[in-house]
Amino acid sequence: LIGLTNSVGGFETLLPNAKVDDGKLHLVYLKDSSLIDTLKTLPDLLKGVDESTKNLAYLTCEQLVVSLADEEELTTNVDGDEGDKLPVNIKVLPSHLQVYC
């Protein structure tokens, strides 16, 4: 899961340290993919992730490449819509958009 703000998927505190203007990507991923360990992450996700835990890793960066180790094909999900296929290069472009009202 990669977010730019504290609110992800309707959860307002999923990434409590993420700020819309901090210029960072906030990445949370499972350290293990077993069903039991995945279920163990739910309490951490519900209270918000601001550091790595036993089952979740958390990091911030300005740019990253997401890819798979094997040849499997996977399409990304961008704010609920189908995105590009992996691998993808994601980069924060600070102050890139100007909005006029």
N, C-alpha and C positions, 0 to 999 in steps of 0.2 A: 504494500500500500504506500503510495507516495502522495503527500499532501503539501499544499502551500499555506493553508490556514488551519486554525484549530478545529474547524467544522468539516467533518468528512461524512458523507452519507447521512446527514441529518443528526449525527452525534456531535454536539457542540463542544465537547471536551476531549475528543479522541486524541488530539495532538495539542495539549495545553500550551506548549512553548512556541508553537508555530504562530507567526505573525504575518499578516498579508504583506508587510513592507520590509521583512527581514532579509530578503534576497536569498533565502535558503529553501531547498527541497527537504522535506522531512520524510524519512523512509523508515517504515516498520515492516519487518518480515519475520516469519516463523523460522526458528532455528532447526526444528525437527518437523517432519511432515506426517508423523503418525497421528491417527485419529484421536487417541487419548491425549497426547500433548497439545494438539490443536484445541481440544475442548478445555484444557487447563488454561489457555490464554484468554478465554472469555472474560474472567474477572479483571484481568489487567487492561483489556481493551475498554471495558465499560467504565473503569475509573480514570482512564486516560493514560497515554504512554508518553513519558518524558525522559525515560532512560531505559537501557536494556535490562531485561529480566532473565530468569532462567530459561524461559521458552520463547521470548521475543527479543529481537535485536532492534535497536533504534539508533539512527545516525542522521546527521544533517550534512548537506553538501550543496554546492552551487551547480554541479553538472554530474551526470552519471549515465552509464550505458547499461541497459538491462538486456540480458541475453540468457539463453538456456545452454546448459552444458552438453546436451545431446541434440539430435537432429529433429526433435519434435517441433511441430509448428504450433504457435500460440499467438492469438490476437489479443491486443491490449484492450482495456475498457477505460475510456476517458470520460469521466463525469456521466456515466450511464450509457454512453454511445460507443459503438465499435470503433477502435482506433487502428493504428498500424500493427503489422505483425512484428514479432520480435526478430532481431534485436532492434531496440530503439535507443536513441541518444536524446536525453532530456537535459535542458539547460535553462536556468533562470535568466531572464532578460530584464534586469531592474529598470523601472521607469520607462518601459518600452511602449506602453500605451498611454495616450492622453485622452481623457474623457471630458467632453464639454457638455454642460447642461443648459 
